[in-house]
Amino acid sequence: MVASPYPVLAAPADWILICPQEGSGEPQFRDRRGHVFPVIMPGERAIADKLCSLSATAAAENVNVSVSNNGTNTIYVAFTDYSTQLPGPITWTNCTVVNNQVIIPGVTGGVTTTCNALVPATAGITRFCAFTTQVPVGQSPNCNLAQAHNQTNIETNFGTGSNGVCYPASLSSCVWYDISVIPQNCTPAAWTLNYCQNTGGAAYNLPVSLSSSGQPTFTCQGPPSSTPYGNANYPSNCGIPTATCIGNSTTCDNAYFWPTPSPQPNSEAQPGQALNIAFLAGP
């Protein structure tokens, strides 16, 4: 007689598949008593390998995002799919969400609230924006309208190398990120003429900083000013939109003031690098 490779008293429904961590080791089964044993049968082994591979791929295709509120007042942050103008796919893991807005209280007792989220790499072109009052239930918060409402616009593009978004193409996931304060009707010609005066005013309501490990940090902060870029009231501490460097310095370009600066102030967070969004204190 050949002994059964699995505990006699354990039914198949009682077994839990344990996938190797970080791709090291072999799939195993665990029973309800906590005993771990190898996957021996060839058919079951093939299925286990496939399931663990799918699980690892799914995990790699989630991008971590954190949003902090360093101001004193509560803000309400929304995430919008650019193509549909509907709420984008995002899972907030530690904060309250009402009407597709995550509620982030202001600093209390020196403590800053940070809300964490997972966004699938399939999310594509999307937008974050923050409201200073909650959008009423029955109305959908829409960051695609940030320019029209003079809101600071955080532009994101989540993707993978295989769908042509990430560079290099071998990357399993990435997110491109930037800050835009471009007025609603601003064009390159209007910028050249008079810095887009009378084209709707800067898309700016709250200061913000974007960062990711090893990547440029973009910081855009007020107060809004009429100098040196005309009457659109661009934030005055947002870098220099005509600079030849991007991020990490007040002498570089930190946000889109107009549609086609060169170089363009955006950057790519790669696998394992979270996108950190911090709404700042001050104007």
LUMLORO-860230 format. One record per residue: residue in three letters; x, y, z of N, C-alpha, C in turn. Coordinates in steps of 0.001 Angstrom, whole numbers, padded with zeros to 6 digits, always signed. Layout:
<sites>
ALAXYZXYZXYZ...
</sites>
This chain:
<sites>
MET+000831-001197+000000+000000+000000+000000+000873+001259+000000VAL+000373+002258-000715+001075+003536-000749+000303+004532+000108ALA+000966+005117+001046+000305+006068+001938-000133+007304+001175SER-001280+007877+001573-001752+009118+000967-000762+010230+001237PRO-000473+011063+000244+000483+012161+000454-000074+013272+001326TYR-001375+013283+001602-002000+014334+002387-002654+013753+003627PRO-002894+014552+004662-003533+014059+005876-004864+013386+005560VAL-005084+012215+006141-006276+011427+005848-007545+012155+006229LEU-007516+012908+007317-008730+013523+007831-009054+014850+007143ALA-008175+015348+006330-008395+016661+005723-009088+016516+004379ALA-010228+017166+004236-010919+017213+002946-010245+018254+002069PRO-010336+018105+000720-009695+019091-000165-010120+020522+000116ALA-011363+020719+000532-011836+022083+000791-011144+022702+001992ASP-010489+021850+002817-009819+022353+004006-008385+022799+003725TRP-007885+022541+002532-006510+022878+002213-006428+024315+001695ILE-005409+025003+002134-005152+026366+001667-003842+026367+000895LEU-003861+026963-000296-002649+027051-001097-001763+028164-000562ILE-000510+027832-000298+000476+028801+000182+001487+029030-000928CYS+001526+030247-001464+002451+030571-002542+003790+031013-001973PRO+004880+030726-002675+006202+031150-002195+006311+032658-002144GLN+007050+033165-001198+007246+034590-001038+008394+035051-001925GLU+008137+036161-002650+009145+036789-003487+009719+035817-004509GLY+008878+034862-004957+009284+033954-006018+010255+032873-005601SER+010546+032738-004284+011519+031759-003805+010797+030612-003123GLY+011118+029357-003547+010495+028202-002937+009418+027598-003810GLU+008658+026668-003230+007639+025936-003966+006268+026154-003327PRO+005192+026061-004128+003844+026120-003541+003637+024979-002548GLN+002853+025248-001522+002556+024230-000509+001082+024299-000135PHE+000595+023235+000526-000741+023236+001110-000628+023405+002619ARG-001653+024036+003221-001758+024108+004683-003150+023659+005071ASP-003241+022789+006095-004561+022347+006542-005043+023220+007682ARG-006249+022926+008177-006855+023771+009219-006073+023746+010524ARG-005303+022700+010729-004518+022613+011964-003199+023373+011860GLY-002941+023946+010667-001724+024709+010484-000558+023903+009960HIS-000789+022603+009679+000279+021767+009161+000504+022085+007680VAL+001758+022194+007283+002123+022512+005905+002744+021282+005257PHE+002345+020991+004020+002889+019835+003323+003014+020148+001842PRO+003898+019469+001123+004182+019800-000276+003039+019416-001212VAL+003003+020072-002365+002068+019723-003428+002752+018648-004271ILE+002269+017412-004173+002978+016283-004770+002405+015876-006118MET+001071+015785-006221+000453+015282-007436+000759+016225-008605PRO+001214+015691-009757+001623+016553-010877+000524+017503-011351GLY-000716+017020-011458-001802+017885-011906-002050+019024-010940GLU-002064+018703-009633-002277+019736-008623-001103+020713-008600ARG+000096+020181-008823+001287+021039-008828+001205+022056-009970ALA+000769+021611-011147+000649+022521-012290-000360+023624-012013ILE-001491+023236-011399-002520+024227-011064-001994+025211-010021ALA-001298+024694-009011-000765+025549-007950+000241+026547-008515ASP+001121+026064-009412+002108+026963-010021+001412+028080-010798LYS+000353+027722-011523-000373+028712-012314-001047+029743-011410LEU-001713+029283-010358-002403+030199-009451-001420+031142-008760CYS-000279+030608-008351+000703+031456-007682+001296+032472-008652SER+001469+032058-009909+001968+032984-010922+000988+034110-011162LEU-000318+033782-011249-001340+034814-011444-001394+035750-010256SER-001251+035188-009041-001288+036015-007837-000125+036994-007815ALA+001065+036533-008192+002235+037406-008197+002093+038505-009231THR+001533+038160-010399+001336+039156-011455+000354+040220-011020ALA-000765+039785-010392-001773+040740-009933-001188+041695-008915ALA-000350+041162-007995+000248+042019-006975+001185+043039-007607ALA+001945+042589-008630+002894+043494-009268+002192+044605-010028GLU+000939+044381-010425+000236+045358-011231-000560+046346-010394ASN-000443+046284-009081-001026+047304-008223+000040+048327-007874VAL-000296+049586-007987+000627+050667-007653+000177+051295-006338ASN+001103+051457-005415+000794+052079-004129+000777+053600-004261VAL-000251+054195-003695-000385+055650-003679-000692+056093-002254SER-000037+057144-001790-000376+057737-000494-000728+059204-000688VAL-001714+059664+000074-002124+061067+000020-002125+061620+001440SER-001357+062671+001682-001256+063285+003006-001855+064682+002988ASN-002364+065098+004132-002891+066450+004291-002082+067166+005363ASN-001188+068049+004929-000364+068817+005868-000986+070149+006255GLY-002167+070422+005716-002871+071646+006079-003680+071476+007343THR-004384+072525+007716-005165+072493+008958-006621+072105+008725ASN-007096+072218+007490-008502+071949+007203-008676+070603+006508THR-009816+069988+006728-010137+068727+006067-010242+068932+004556ILE-009722+067974+003794-009868+068008+002348-010542+066720+001887TYR-011083+066757+000674-011826+065631+000116-011220+065332-001262VAL-010539+064212-001352-009747+063903-002546-010488+062911-003422ALA-010551+063227-004709-011214+062363-005680-010200+061851-006700PHE-010592+060769-007381-009755+060141-008397-010651+059827-009590THR-010305+060350-010762-011208+060305-011908-010538+059663-013115ASP-011284+058806-013795-010841+058247-015069-010972+059328-016145TYR-009887+059591-016856-009881+060699-017816-010844+060465-018973SER-010941+059232-019458-011737+058967-020652-013231+058921-020372THR-013615+058403-019195-015047+058263-018887-015592+059398-018041GLN-014696+060162-017380-015060+061215-016424-015817+060653-015219LEU-015677+059359-014979-016272+058694-013830-015177+058381-012812PRO-015550+058049-011557-014533+057694-010572-013620+056578-011078GLY-012322+056745-010895-011353+055762-011350-011236+054603-010386PRO-010609+053500-010826-010468+052312-009974-009394+052507-008914ILE-009789+052579-007679-008850+052800-006577-009432+052182-005316THR-008567+051593-004501-008979+051011-003221-008248+051730-002101TRP-008994+052512-001325-008418+053185-000159-008418+052196+000999THR-007266+052017+001641-007125+050928+002612-007270+051346+004067ASN-007230+052642+004359-007234+053022+005770-007996+054303+006073CYS-008782+054820+005128-009486+056076+005350-010931+055969+004873THR-011765+056849+005382-013188+056851+005051-013425+057468+003683VAL-014279+056802+002899-014639+057288+001573-016144+057532+001537VAL-016549+058725+001119-017957+059069+000956-018141+059677-000424ASN-019059+059119-001194-019345+059642-002529-018073+059763-003371ASN-017269+058690-003340-016040+058615-004136-015025+059707-003797GLN-015061+060189-002568-014057+061132-002068-013489+060586-000768VAL-012175+060478-000685-011560+060070+000565-011437+061304+001453ILE-011859+061164+002695-011879+062286+003633-010572+062291+004417ILE-009798+063394+004292-008493+063464+004954-008482+064668+005897PRO-008578+064443+007209-008576+065560+008160-007262+066324+008125GLY-007316+067567+008576-006112+068369+008677-005266+067953+009864VAL-004095+068569+009979-003166+068252+011059-003798+068582+012406THR-003762+067617+013314-004295+067805+014664-003255+067351+015678GLY-002888+068244+016590-001884+067887+017591-000553+067507+016987GLY-000244+068111+015872+001027+067831+015220+001044+066558+014397VAL-000102+065880+014301-000175+064602+013582-000795+064818+012207THR-000102+064362+011171-000579+064458+009796-001294+063177+009401THR-002451+063305+008766-003183+062139+008298-002723+061771+006888THR-002390+060498+006710-002013+059969+005403-002940+058819+005049CYS-003529+058894+003875-004417+057839+003390-003706+057049+002306ASN-003770+055727+002416-003074+054855+001480-004062+054174+000552ALA-003610+053907-000671-004500+053313-001663-003725+052414-002604LEU-004460+051531-003279-003925+050693-004344-004656+051048-005632VAL-003885+051265-006688-004456+051561-008005-003933+050521-008984PRO-004799+049846-009729-004308+048871-010708-003569+049558-011842ALA-002541+048879-012351-001775+049450-013452-002613+049589-014716THR-003770+048963-014730-004674+049089-015879-005518+050361-015812ALA-005318+051191-014781-006166+052378-014594-006006+053390-015719GLY-004834+053446-016336-004634+054347-017467-004541+055813-017071ILE-004997+056688-017975-004910+058137-017759-005986+058558-016771THR-005555+059185-015691-006444+059490-014572-006036+060823-013950ARG-006867+061307-013035-006595+062583-012378-006962+062506-010893PHE-006111+063088-010031-006445+063339-008630-006710+064838-008477CYS-007647+065190-007613-007840+066586-007234-008436+066616-005837ALA-008351+067762-005187-008846+067889-003818-009868+069009-003740PHE-010940+068737-003017-011988+069713-002768-011871+070188-001321THR-012188+071449-001090-012162+071980+000276-013507+071809+000971THR-014540+071491+000208-015837+071112+000776-016293+069842+000065GLN-017073+069051+000750-017467+067761+000199-018499+067919-000908VAL-018282+067236-002031-019260+067227-003104-020491+066462-002622PRO-021670+067054-002726-022874+066406-002175-023160+065061-002837VAL-023720+064148-002050-024168+062872-002583-025197+063134-003678GLY-025065+062425-004771-025916+062664-005933-025189+063401-007036GLN-024075+064057-006664-023204+064690-007645-021861+063957-007639SER-021365+063624-008794-020114+062864-008874-018924+063810-008924PRO-017956+063680-008000-016751+064515-008084-015982+064179-009351ASN-015564+065185-010097-014956+064974-011410-013700+065827-011541CYS-012545+065181-011411-011279+065913-011512-010970+066348-012937ASN-011702+065829-013922-011526+066318-015288-011981+067764-015431LEU-012753+068241-014454-013237+069619-014482-012383+070545-013610ALA-011212+070044-013196-010369+070828-012294-009998+072185-012882GLN-009669+072228-014157-009319+073514-014774-010485+074495-014702ALA-011685+074011-015007-012857+074883-014999-013159+075404-013606HIS-012800+074618-012573-013070+075005-011189-011842+075591-010511ASN-010770+075842-011286-009520+076399-010738-008975+075571-009591GLN-008948+074255-009810-008389+073322-008832-007031+072817-009312THR-006129+072611-008375-004847+072000-008691-005083+070608-009262ASN-004446+070335-010385-004712+069117-011143-003497+068187-011060ILE-003682+067022-010463-002608+066024-010389-002881+064984-011467GLU-002020+064972-012480-002237+064127-013644-001426+062836-013507THR-002077+061698-013721-001422+060409-013593-001748+059535-014794ASN-000817+058644-015107-001032+057658-016158-000452+056334-015671PHE-001331+055415-015272-000924+054107-014773-000867+053118-015936GLY+000154+052282-015957+000243+051323-017044+001306+050279-016813THR+001604+049534-017870+002640+048506-017853+003516+048688-019089GLY+004639+047992-019086+005481+048030-020263+004819+047384-021457SER+004055+046326-021203+003430+045591-022301+002340+046394-022998ASN+001718+047370-022296+000691+048177-022979+001246+049523-023451GLY+002574+049649-023436+003213+050797-024048+003317+052036-023186VAL+002935+051953-021898+002987+053130-021031+004347+053269-020347CYS+004877+052162-019856+006103+052222-019057+007351+052222-019934TYR+008365+052863-019419+009680+052833-020055+010727+052501-018997PRO+011525+051420-019208+011542+050549-020381+010340+049608-020434ALA+010156+048951-021575+008994+048097-021799+008994+046846-020934SER+010100+046548-020273+010177+045371-019412+009484+045576-018069LEU+009095+046817-017754+008493+047094-016446+007101+046476-016347SER+006819+045869-015180+005509+045249-014961+004441+046278-014617SER+004837+047432-014096+003871+048485-013765+004621+049800-013600CYS+003888+050898-013720+004474+052219-013501+003343+053224-013388VAL+003679+054435-012965+002743+055549-013043+003537+056814-013359TRP+003155+057479-014436+003696+058806-014754+002894+059843-013968TYR+003554+060874-013454+002869+061845-012606+003364+063260-012877ASP+002454+064217-012715+002823+065629-012840+001748+066492-012195ILE+002074+067766-012009+001135+068780-011529+000820+069711-012690SER-000461+070018-012870-000842+070983-013899-001622+072134-013282VAL-001182+073363-013591-001920+074556-013186-002357+075333-014431ILE-002418+074657-015577-002727+075302-016852-004152+075867-016835PRO-004341+077123-017198-005704+077653-017323-006509+076875-018368GLN-007816+076907-018232-008688+076058-019041-008495+076238-020539ASN-008317+077465-021005-008245+077735-022439-006853+078159-022896CYS-005842+077809-022124-004474+078190-022449-003948+077346-023606THR-003226+077958-024510-002578+077293-025641-001117+077725-025696PRO-000268+076994-026409+001120+077450-026552+001216+078858-027129ALA+000358+079168-028096+000385+080517-028692+000006+081573-027673ALA-001018+081279-026845-001447+082249-025833-000380+082421-024759TRP+000346+081357-024429+001442+081478-023475+002543+082376-024038THR+002882+082167-025280+003913+082981-025919+003504+084450-025986LEU+002218+084682-026197+001725+086056-026320+001766+086801-025000ASN+001140+086225-023963+001052+086967-022692+000871+086052-021477TYR+001460+084859-021533+001377+083890-020444-000061+083465-020146CYS-000863+083368-021190-002249+082885-021076-003108+083761-020171GLN-002939+085058-020274-003846+085956-019582-005258+085810-020151ASN-006228+085959-019277-007644+085963-019670-008080+084676-020374THR-007489+083544-019968-007889+082256-020538-008524+081334-019500GLY-008942+081904-018373-009627+081118-017360-008979+081108-016000GLY-007769+081611-015888-007094+081636-014593-006444+080301-014265ALA-005410+080352-013441-004647+079151-013105-005531+078081-012468ALA-005240+076830-012791-005908+075695-012152-005200+075432-010830TYR-005577+076210-009824-004858+076129-008548-005787+076479-007403ASN-005936+075521-006458-006676+075824-005235-005932+075395-003981LEU-005012+074431-004105-004269+073953-002943-002827+073649-003341PRO-001873+073955-002451-000478+073605-002735-000282+072094-002617VAL+000637+071551-003407+000825+070107-003407+002265+069774-003770SER+002696+068612-003321+004005+068092-003681+003846+066630-004084LEU+004488+066240-005182+004475+064854-005656+005881+064294-005572SER+005998+063064-005066+007320+062459-004963+007223+060945-005102SER+008361+060353-005454+008498+058908-005516+009969+058591-005345SER+010273+057501-004670+011658+057166-004353+012533+057140-005598GLY+013611+057918-005561+014559+057940-006657+014129+058759-007855GLN+012959+059410-007766+012417+060174-008883+012333+061664-008505PRO+012164+062549-009489+012039+063976-009172+010835+064276-008278THR+010992+065238-007397+009896+065747-006574+009406+067052-007181PHE+008101+067148-007380+007501+068367-007917+006719+069048-006799THR+007016+070320-006544+006348+071071-005486+005778+072357-006066CYS+004499+072591-005806+003825+073770-006329+003031+074407-005197GLN+003391+075647-004857+002824+076300-003684+002640+077786-003952GLY+001648+078374-003294+001377+079784-003461+002270+080644-002584PRO+001841+081903-002379+000535+082445-002783+000462+082745-004274PRO-000756+082731-004835-000922+083116-006238-000433+084553-006455SER+000117+084789-007633+000722+086095-007890+000525+086493-009347SER+000532+087774-009604+000429+088289-010978+001791+088480-011620THR+002863+088226-010850+004213+088345-011427+004948+087026-011247PRO+005805+086644-012177+006142+087370-013403+005370+086877-014630TYR+004299+086090-014413+003662+085442-015561+002227+085910-015787GLY+002015+087188-015766+000720+087741-016144-000342+087625-015081ASN-001605+087828-015491-002704+087962-014534-003486+086675-014292ALA-002923+085521-014661-003633+084252-014462-003577+083763-013016ASN-002799+084467-012174-002664+084100-010760-002085+082702-010563TYR-000972+082444-011265-000247+081203-011041+000359+081207-009632PRO+000532+080028-009020+001206+079974-007718+002649+080446-007853SER+003094+081244-006882+004378+081925-007018+005577+081057-006638ASN+005345+079930-005946+006444+079036-005558+006239+077682-006226CYS+006402+077686-007515+006089+076510-008312+007167+076269-009357GLY+008362+076764-009073+009443+076612-010025+009336+077592-011172ILE+010196+077406-012156+010277+078306-013303+009847+077548-014553PRO+008706+077914-015144+008162+077128-016251+008974+077179-017541THR+009987+078021-017593+010848+078089-018783+012224+077482-018516ALA+012378+076789-017371+013676+076217-017006+014001+074997-017864THR+015274+074632-017880+015715+073463-018638+015890+072229-017752CYS+015496+072335-016467+015538+071197-015551+014157+071026-014939ILE+013887+069845-014404+012566+069599-013799+012714+069119-012363GLY+011802+069604-011500+011680+069117-010136+012878+069358-009244ASN+012678+069058-007944+013726+069057-006916+014331+070420-006608SER+013890+071493-007253+014493+072802-007032+013525+073895-007448THR+013542+075004-006728+012696+076144-007083+013158+076825-008354THR+014362+076481-008831+014850+077064-010078+014567+076170-011277CYS+013896+075040-011059+013506+074136-012139+012007+074238-012385ASP+011545+073612-013445+010112+073588-013764+009446+072506-012922ASN+008441+072885-012129+007795+071944-011218+006355+071629-011577ALA+005800+072310-012548+004406+072064-012924+004170+072572-014337TYR+003108+072078-014948+002703+072585-016258+001965+073913-016090PHE+002596+075002-016513+001941+076303-016581+001272+076477-017944TRP+001762+075744-018926+001252+075825-020295+001452+074451-020931PRO+000814+074167-022066+000741+072782-022541+002044+072126-022986THR+003019+072865-023506+004160+072191-024126+005515+072749-023709PRO+005827+072792-022426+007173+073224-022034+008198+072169-022450SER+009455+072552-022490+010524+071609-022800+011718+071895-021898PRO+012138+070922-021070+011555+069591-020923+010229+069632-020174GLN+009428+068580-020358+008118+068553-019708+008259+068043-018271PRO+007629+068719-017318+007815+068381-015887+006969+067190-015442ASN+007295+066016-015951+006648+064807-015445+007691+063733-015232SER+007326+062706-014451+008278+061652-014147+007538+060345-013957GLU+008301+059244-013872+007733+057895-013844+008136+057162-012568ALA+007145+056812-011744+007380+055926-010609+007336+054488-011115GLN+008375+053717-010821+008510+052368-011343+008095+051322-010304PRO+008098+050017-010659+007631+048992-009717+008305+049093-008351GLY+007494+049010-007307+007998+049115-005948+008143+050533-005445GLN+007915+051521-006303+008023+052921-005903+006623+053514-005783ALA+006222+053862-004578+004902+054455-004368+004883+055889-004879LEU+003713+056323-005324+003496+057739-005626+002964+058400-004373ASN+003676+059424-003898+003298+060126-002672+002787+061526-003019ILE+001554+061780-002643+000919+063074-002879+000744+063757-001531ALA+001315+064933-001373+001197+065667-000104+000590+067034-000373PHE-000608+067259+000159-001195+068593+000110-000596+069381+001265LEU-000035+070549+000949+000813+071283+001871+000057+072332+002667ALA+000686+072781+003741+000142+073909+004495+000440+075203+003755GLY-000355+076192+003986-000103+077484+003362-001041+077764+002215PRO-000813+078846+001511-001740+079271+000466-001598+078420-000798
</sites>
